[in-house]
Amino acid sequence: MYGTGLAKGLMLTLRHFVDSYIDDIRYGFRKYSHSVDNFGIRQGTQTKGVITVQYPDEKVAVPERFRFVPFLIVEDEYHPTRAGKDWCTSCGICAKVCPPQCIWIVRGNDPATGRPVPEPEAFFIDIDICMNCGYCAEYCPFDAIKMDHDYELASYDRTTHHIHDKERLSKPNSYWRSIAPTRAYEEMLARGTWEHKDAAKEARRGKSSSRSAPRPAAKPAPAPATKEAQPTPEPAVNAAPAPAAAAEGTTPWSEDDAKREERRRKALERKARRAAKRGG
């Protein structure tokens, strides 16, 4: 029958209208009082009816996967070894996959050697062009760029205020954990650590070098004192040279070097077999 959908929609609107007054009577208009923080009650699951959010005094909580202008993650100031360091390695993947091409990156260089270093010298995002798709955060291999929850970015000057530089885009890792704790925990499980990939590699490299470092030789026990002085033995003329592993400034053969040499040997064997097949 024609008009049944319209009637159902009107009945739903009427029910929300009535539930608004019933909900006000149940709470005794307490949820509209600004003396206490009752805004959580209005955003709870028990609230019914139509609610007017008094913006900007009141703001609706955004979900954890809410996407707005991206930001760059840097280490916290209290980090023991990488305080304030960028997670970004200036690889440029985010700029390549960006559909509106609103990201510009300038890779940093070592002032002494002039070689590129894995950190950005400049990073710009035009928020007027950004479509908040989240591709940059999805494709970043180092979890260095994330989508922010700050949507209050209006200004009267769009030429300078709407082009965010590296200083404005950089936010500590603790900020990302506070706005998206579930996603931060999932990324930690995928990486295997809360640290940046480079920091984790440096920590593993430091542990392996400490394990492979030669231990200091034990000091010989002092000879017992005698009445007559013992003659000092003359050093041997043709003394055998010390092994290379015990020489100063060298480290003994480690397990990592053995694995690396084994992989190199297997790669050479595969290359030789392929060359033999092509020649045959």
C-alpha positions in Angstrom: 0.0 0.0 0.0 1.3 3.4 -0.9 2.3 5.7 1.9 3.2 3.1 4.5 7.0 4.0 4.4 6.1 7.7 4.9 3.8 6.8 7.9 6.6 4.6 9.5 9.1 7.5 9.1 6.7 10.0 10.8 6.0 7.5 13.6 9.8 7.1 14.2 10.2 10.9 14.3 7.3 11.2 16.8 8.8 8.5 19.0 12.1 10.3 19.2 10.3 13.5 20.0 8.4 11.9 22.9 11.5 10.0 24.1 13.4 13.3 24.4 10.9 14.6 27.0 10.7 11.3 28.8 14.5 11.2 29.1 14.5 14.7 30.4 12.0 13.8 33.1 13.9 10.7 34.0 17.2 12.6 34.6 15.4 15.6 36.0 17.2 17.9 33.5 20.4 17.0 35.3 22.2 16.1 32.1 21.8 19.8 30.9 23.5 21.2 33.9 27.0 22.6 33.4 27.9 22.5 37.0 29.0 18.9 36.7 30.3 16.9 33.8 27.1 15.2 32.6 27.9 15.3 29.0 29.0 11.6 29.2 25.5 10.7 30.2 24.1 12.3 27.1 26.6 10.4 24.9 26.0 7.1 26.8 24.0 4.1 25.5 21.1 4.7 27.9 20.2 8.1 26.5 17.2 8.3 24.2 15.5 10.9 22.1 16.9 13.9 20.3 19.9 15.7 21.8 21.2 19.1 20.9 25.0 19.4 21.4 25.9 22.9 22.6 29.0 23.3 20.4 31.7 24.6 21.0 31.1 24.3 24.8 30.3 20.6 24.2 31.9 18.4 21.6 30.8 14.9 20.6 33.5 12.3 21.2 34.9 11.0 17.9 35.4 7.3 17.3 38.9 5.8 17.5 39.2 5.3 13.7 38.1 8.8 12.9 40.3 10.3 10.2 41.4 13.9 9.8 44.6 15.7 8.8 47.7 13.4 9.2 50.5 14.0 11.7 54.0 12.7 12.1 55.1 10.6 15.1 58.2 11.6 17.0 59.7 10.0 20.0 58.7 11.3 23.4 61.1 13.7 25.3 61.6 11.1 28.0 62.9 8.4 25.6 66.3 7.2 26.8 68.1 7.1 23.5 65.9 8.7 20.8 64.3 11.7 22.4 62.6 13.8 19.8 63.7 11.7 16.9 61.4 11.3 13.9 59.9 7.9 13.0 59.7 9.1 9.4 62.6 8.0 7.2 61.6 10.2 4.3 61.1 7.2 2.0 58.4 9.1 0.1 55.8 6.3 -0.1 53.1 8.5 1.5 53.7 11.2 -1.1 53.5 8.7 -4.0 50.2 7.1 -2.9 48.5 10.3 -2.0 45.6 10.7 -4.4 45.4 14.6 -4.4 49.2 14.9 -4.2 49.2 17.2 -1.1 52.4 15.9 0.6 55.8 17.3 -0.1 59.0 15.9 1.5 62.6 17.1 1.5 65.1 14.4 2.6 67.8 15.5 5.0 71.6 15.3 4.2 74.6 14.8 6.4 76.4 18.2 6.5 79.8 16.5 6.8 79.5 14.0 4.0 76.6 15.4 2.0 75.0 11.9 1.8 71.2 11.5 2.4 70.1 10.5 5.9 66.9 8.6 6.7 65.0 11.5 8.2 63.0 14.4 6.7 64.5 17.9 6.6 61.1 19.4 5.6 57.6 17.9 5.5 54.5 19.8 4.2 50.8 18.9 3.9 48.2 21.2 2.4 45.1 20.5 4.4 42.9 22.3 1.9 43.8 19.6 -0.6 44.0 16.7 1.7 40.9 14.4 1.4 41.6 12.5 4.7 41.6 9.2 2.9 44.2 7.6 5.2 46.3 6.1 2.4 49.5 7.7 3.8 49.0 6.1 7.2 48.0 2.8 5.6 51.0 2.4 3.3 53.7 3.8 5.7 56.1 0.9 6.4 57.4 2.5 9.6 54.0 3.6 11.2 55.4 7.1 11.2 52.3 9.0 9.9 48.8 8.7 11.5 45.4 10.3 11.1 44.6 12.9 13.7 41.3 13.6 15.6 41.7 17.4 15.7 39.1 18.8 13.3 39.1 22.4 14.5 41.5 23.9 11.9 39.5 26.8 10.5 41.3 30.1 10.1 41.0 33.4 8.2 44.3 32.9 6.3 44.4 29.9 4.0 47.7 30.6 2.4 50.0 30.1 5.4 47.8 28.5 8.2 46.5 25.7 6.0 49.9 24.5 4.9 51.3 22.5 7.8 55.0 22.2 8.1 57.1 19.6 10.0 57.0 21.4 13.2 53.3 21.6 13.3 52.8 18.1 12.1 55.1 16.4 14.6 53.4 15.0 17.7 54.8 12.6 20.3 54.1 8.9 20.3 52.3 9.1 23.6 49.7 11.3 21.8 48.9 8.6 19.3 48.5 6.0 22.1 46.1 8.3 23.9 43.7 8.9 20.9 43.9 5.4 19.5 45.0 2.9 22.1 43.5 -0.1 20.4 45.1 0.6 17.0 48.4 1.4 18.7 48.3 -1.9 20.6 47.6 -3.8 17.3 50.5 -2.1 15.6 52.7 -3.0 18.5 51.8 -6.7 18.2 52.5 -6.5 14.4 56.0 -4.9 15.0 56.8 -7.0 18.1 57.8 -3.9 20.2 56.5 -0.5 21.2 59.8 1.0 19.8 60.5 2.2 16.3 61.9 -0.5 13.9 65.3 1.2 13.8 65.4 1.5 17.6 64.6 -2.2 17.9 67.3 -3.1 15.4 69.9 -1.0 17.3 68.9 -2.7 20.6 69.3 -6.2 19.0 72.6 -5.2 17.4 73.9 -3.9 20.8 72.9 -7.1 22.5 74.6 -9.3 19.9 77.8 -7.2 20.0 77.9 -7.4 23.7 77.5 -11.2 23.6 80.2 -11.6 20.9 82.7 -9.2 22.6 85.8 -11.1 24.0 85.9 -11.4 27.7 88.9 -10.1 29.6 91.5 -12.7 30.4 91.7 -13.8 34.0 94.6 -12.3 36.0 97.2 -15.0 37.0 97.5 -15.7 40.7 100.5 -14.1 42.3 103.5 -16.4 43.0 104.2 -17.2 46.6 107.0 -15.2 48.2 110.3 -17.1 48.7 113.4 -16.2 50.5 115.6 -16.4 47.4 114.7 -14.3 44.4 113.5 -16.4 41.5 115.3 -15.6 38.2 113.0 -14.0 35.6 112.5 -16.2 32.6 113.7 -14.7 29.3 111.0 -14.2 26.6 111.0 -16.7 23.8 112.5 -15.4 20.6 110.3 -17.3 18.2 107.0 -16.9 20.1 103.9 -17.9 18.3 101.7 -15.0 17.1 98.4 -14.4 19.0 95.3 -15.6 17.2 93.4 -13.0 15.1 90.3 -13.2 17.3 92.3 -12.2 20.4 94.0 -9.3 18.7 93.2 -5.8 20.0 90.3 -4.1 18.2 88.8 -7.3 16.6 85.9 -9.5 17.6 85.6 -13.3 17.3 83.5 -15.0 14.8 79.8 -14.6 15.7 76.7 -16.6 14.8 75.3 -13.8 12.7 78.5 -13.7 10.6 78.2 -17.5 10.1 74.6 -17.3 9.0 75.4 -14.4 6.6 78.3 -16.4 5.1 76.1 -19.4 4.7 73.4 -17.4 2.9 76.1 -15.9 0.6 77.4 -19.4 -0.2 73.9 -20.7 -1.1 73.2 -17.6 -3.2 76.4 -18.2 -5.2 75.5 -21.9 -5.7 72.0 -20.9 -7.0 73.6 -18.4 -9.3 76.0 -21.0 -10.7 73.3 -23.5 -11.3 71.2 -21.0 -13.2 74.2 -20.1 -15.3 74.9 -23.8 -16.0 71.2 -24.2 -17.1 71.4 -21.3 -19.5 74.7 -22.5 -20.9 73.4 -26.0 -21.4 
